[in-house]
Amino acid sequence: MQTGSMSTPHHNKALTEALKNVPTQFREKILGSYIELKQRYRGAQYNAEWDGSGLSAGKFCESVLRLLQHQLKGGVFTAFGTHIKNFPDECRALINLPESAGLESLRVIMPRALAFLYTLRGKRGIGHVGGDIEANAIDAATIVRLCDWILCELIRIYHALSLEDAQAVVDALSQREVPEVWEVAGKKRVLKPDLDYKQKTLLLLYTNPDNGILAEDLFSWVEHSNFSVYKQRVLKDLHTSKVAEYDEENGIVYISPIGTKQVETTLLDKP
């Protein structure tokens, strides 16, 4: 065990600010592995290489566990670079600490979530050769969602935010920065006038791959003149071609893995 400090490269500014009360050595490790996890998961949605998500999740779990040890055990934690021999046992050790050690969320709930998460990525063929069952999309999605919750809970605790506000901070990370799209006064504009309405819509959807965008917002942002025509000739056509999912009941549109690949291989490269 050790106490000490170390520095790693700067990561997402909003998340860094939200976790500013977490000691730097833990914050940078946690955010680095989390951002890597989200990037790998997005890529795996169209190349089906799910193992990368599991590898990043393992690093995320180990970094969060060290933070919890530090917070609940008077600054003592497993040194970075030192192998954690039995991860579930280390989680149980935190769960068995007296109530006076710290908040129940840090002491009981989060260690239980970490133990499940670490077991899932280790026993389902994610991050290890010879897992019981081959990694798949459902496992990876579960892993990512659990990591989202853990990060939200850390933000809630260390930044005194509501869980909803913490989620908003995390959701912001899922938005891609695309030079071709300009965000101004709460609106988004595609800065490539040569694109047609379908291409503009797809490019806008690409900026927010995890949460989708309201059909009304897309209609406004591409500056189409008729909402009914836009829904019929643009959104439904994108849905039919499987590059997007148009949820007519809720009025939300999501980009598909095929649509993501199409944007990255054509629209972003167009002169």
Beta strands, then each sheet from edge to edge (+ up, - down):
strand 1: 181-184
strand 2: 187-190
strand 3: 213-214
strand 4: 244-247
strand 5: 252-255
sheet 1: 1+ 2-
sheet 2: 3+ 5- 4+
end
